[in-house]
Amino acid sequence: MENCLYVSKSFRYEKGKRGCGCHGMVAFEKGDQLHIVGAPVYLDHYGWYVPAQKNEEEPFPMGADFIDELYGTGVLRTSWDLSLALNYHQYKIDQSLEEKQEAAFIHHSHSYQSIESLLTASVAREL
C-alpha cells in the first residue's frame, strides 16, 4: 500500500485507551491525508498497528484493521485509485456527450469535480 492515503469521506479515529493520557479523538475531514510513516507493529491482545500521521501533525499508532476497513469501504483512497476514477469519469463524460445523455453527463461531471476537489484540497495542504 502507498505511504499516503487520501480521505474521501470524513471520519473519526479514537486513539489510545480511555483513561490513558494518550487517549483522544482524531477527526479526519474530506481532503485530509493519512500518511503511513513506519513499519507495522504487533501488540499482544490488540493486533497490528501502524504509525500514522494526519497531514503534517504528530504521528500516532492506528489500527491496521481500521485502515483496511476504511480502504475497503472507499473512505481512504490511494493516488492510483483517484487517478483511475478521474480517468473513468472523464471517459463517461465524453461518452455521455456523444450519446447526448444529460443525466449521465451531470452525474459523471459531478463525480469528476468531487475527486478533483479532493486532490486540490490535498495539494493545497502540502503548500
Phi, psi and omega per residue, in radians:
M1 nan 2.632 -3.141
E2 -1.173 2.833 3.120
N3 -1.359 -0.295 -3.112
C4 -2.194 2.241 3.060
L5 -2.051 2.515 -3.110
Y6 -1.802 2.386 -3.132
V7 -1.513 2.053 -3.134
S8 -1.749 -0.260 3.076
K9 -2.503 2.435 -3.112
S10 -1.093 2.542 3.059
F11 -2.745 2.934 3.095
R12 -2.121 2.578 3.091
Y13 -2.208 2.226 3.102
E14 -1.620 1.961 -3.113
K15 -1.756 2.556 3.141
G16 1.274 2.980 3.121
K17 -1.605 2.566 3.097
R18 -1.056 2.438 -3.122
G19 1.552 -0.144 3.113
C20 -1.623 2.623 3.126
G21 -1.146 -0.337 -3.119
C22 -1.603 -0.011 -3.095
H23 -1.197 2.497 3.085
G24 3.112 2.939 3.090
M25 -1.886 2.393 3.065
V26 -2.007 2.079 3.141
A27 -1.670 2.214 3.079
F28 -1.902 2.281 3.117
E29 -1.913 2.760 3.094
K30 -0.954 2.264 -3.128
G31 1.770 -0.263 3.081
D32 -1.210 2.827 3.064
Q33 -2.024 2.461 3.038
L34 -1.971 1.948 -3.134
H35 -1.681 2.336 2.997
I36 -1.625 1.980 -2.965
V37 -1.892 0.166 3.118
G38 -2.945 -3.106 -3.113
A39 -1.379 2.602 3.102
P40 -1.124 2.635 3.131
V41 -2.262 2.403 3.102
Y42 -1.699 2.218 3.093
L43 -1.956 2.157 3.139
D44 -0.932 2.407 3.116
H45 1.209 -0.038 -3.135
Y46 -2.117 -0.568 3.138
G47 1.843 -2.807 -3.080
W48 -1.496 2.377 3.076
Y49 -2.287 2.594 3.083
V50 -2.181 2.534 3.034
P51 -1.239 2.102 -3.085
A52 -2.144 2.791 -3.111
Q53 -2.509 2.232 3.072
K54 -1.504 2.126 -3.118
N55 0.835 -2.040 -3.130
E56 -1.987 0.403 -3.117
E57 -1.429 -3.107 -3.141
E58 -1.183 2.444 3.100
P59 -1.164 2.687 3.083
F60 -2.635 2.729 3.110
P61 -1.335 2.379 3.137
M62 -2.277 2.402 -3.129
G63 -1.080 2.214 -3.141
A64 -1.099 -0.632 3.106
D65 -1.112 -0.650 3.121
F66 -1.134 -0.758 3.103
I67 -1.090 -0.790 3.112
D68 -1.043 -0.726 3.138
E69 -1.111 -0.787 3.135
L70 -1.142 -0.667 3.105
Y71 -1.157 -0.729 -3.139
G72 -1.105 -0.521 3.139
T73 -1.645 0.015 3.082
G74 1.494 0.123 3.117
V75 -1.277 -0.633 3.040
L76 -1.929 2.413 -3.122
R77 -2.435 2.623 3.095
T78 -1.532 2.935 3.092
S79 -1.104 -0.578 3.088
W80 -1.118 -0.756 3.111
D81 -1.012 -0.790 -3.106
L82 -1.176 -0.701 3.108
S83 -1.113 -0.752 3.113
L84 -1.123 -0.710 3.131
A85 -1.131 -0.726 3.092
L86 -1.073 -0.771 3.129
N87 -1.068 -0.787 -3.141
Y88 -1.075 -0.852 -3.098
H89 -1.175 -0.595 3.072
Q90 -1.114 -0.742 3.087
Y91 -1.043 -0.788 -3.110
K92 -1.202 -0.557 3.057
I93 -1.114 -0.843 3.128
D94 -1.049 -0.764 -3.133
Q95 -1.110 -0.754 -3.128
S96 -1.174 -0.544 3.064
L97 -1.183 -0.764 3.129
E98 -1.097 -0.681 -3.079
E99 -1.628 0.049 3.108
K100 0.958 0.858 3.124
Q101 -1.857 1.677 -3.031
E102 -1.109 -0.777 -3.107
A103 -1.087 -0.748 3.124
A104 -1.151 -0.691 3.111
F105 -1.053 -0.818 -3.134
I106 -1.109 -0.781 -3.135
H107 -1.053 -0.896 -3.078
H108 -1.260 -0.533 3.059
S109 -1.148 -0.745 3.114
H110 -1.108 -0.785 3.127
S111 -1.083 -0.750 3.125
Y112 -1.063 -0.822 -3.126
Q113 -1.127 -0.630 3.124
S114 -1.121 -0.777 3.123
I115 -1.184 -0.722 3.126
E116 -1.100 -0.670 3.120
S117 -1.207 -0.562 3.065
L118 -1.089 -0.806 3.116
L119 -1.171 -0.680 3.126
T120 -1.119 -0.737 3.116
A121 -1.106 -0.689 -3.141
S122 -1.184 -0.718 3.123
V123 -1.162 -0.693 -3.140
A124 -1.091 -0.619 3.121
R125 -1.171 -0.555 -3.114
E126 -1.260 -0.441 -3.098
L127 -1.389 nan nan
